[in-house]
Amino acid sequence: MKYRISSRIVRAGVVVLGSALVIALPRASLPATRAAAGMPPVDVSALYKITLNGFEIGSLRFTSSVTPSTYTLDSDVELSALLGAFHWRGVSRTAGTIAGAAPRPAGFLFEFESTTRSGSVRLGFDRDRVASVSVLPPSVADDGLIPVTEQHMKGVLDPLTAILALTHGDGNPCARKVSIFDGKQRFDLVLSYNRQTPIGEGQAEMATVCRVKYVPIAGFSASEETRAMASSTGIEITFRSVPNASLMVPHQVVVPTIVGPAEITALRVDIKASGRGEIALVN
């Protein structure tokens, strides 16, 4: 159970920041694709803390470098529990180009190791589709698993590239849908507006809270955990606007679990935007 909960935290963090949380972007999804087009040069370095039911269990570091034509994104997640008896670390990296109205990944790598196992996921892309998949150790056959087909891997982005689409651009960050393939599962995250909430020093700044609906498509079994995630109405992402950098920075991710809420909260975000100096957001 500890490992499954950790996987959900990582997915939420990496996909919406960077888990976690763990993506496809149809060209018809205008708010997201327009946000991806014409991105100004910007570098981001962020540190988040991860808590489970109020107890701090780890950290997430995220860096990105974006130009009008290329991008690279990295995340590093470490989790520790049971006084260090359980340890998990996951490192992700993606790189690609920005062509036309959407980011176009070239390749994605996710490597993890824990006290009980280690492995990796590699995805190769050819234009707007996944061309190659390598998962180690290989997935165990499951008769109850809904298979992933070639159609499911068309028009998709990797989990880290999805962050690019979610966070770049002005306007309403909640009016978006991202479709994800993480090497094993194909699922959608549907964002909808929830509320405004005060944030920052003296709580003078208002942030936007989006409700997130997890929609499994393929590569999953109808387990109790999957059903709980799919029916949950408590998954939320809080975005903090940075107009000077044309960014919507994820400030907090909340994912309900059977042992209490898992939260990923920003401690510090450093932004370097071309021609606009440096910006630091501190929790």
Secondary structure, DSSP 4 states (H G I P E B T S, - for coil): -HHHHHHHHHHHHHHHT------B--TT-HHHHHHHTTPPPEEEEEEEEEEETTEEEEEEEEEEEE-SSEEEEEEEEEEEETTTTEEEEEEEEEEEEEETTEEEEEEEEEEEEESS-EEEEEEEEETTEEEEEEEESPPPP-TTPPPP-GGGGBSBB-HHHHHHHHHBSSS-TTSEEEEEE-SS-EEEEEEEEEEEEEESGGG-EEEEEEEEEEEEEES----HHHHHHHH-S--EEEEEEEGGGTEEEEEEEEEEETTEEEEEEEEEEEEEETTS-EEEEE-
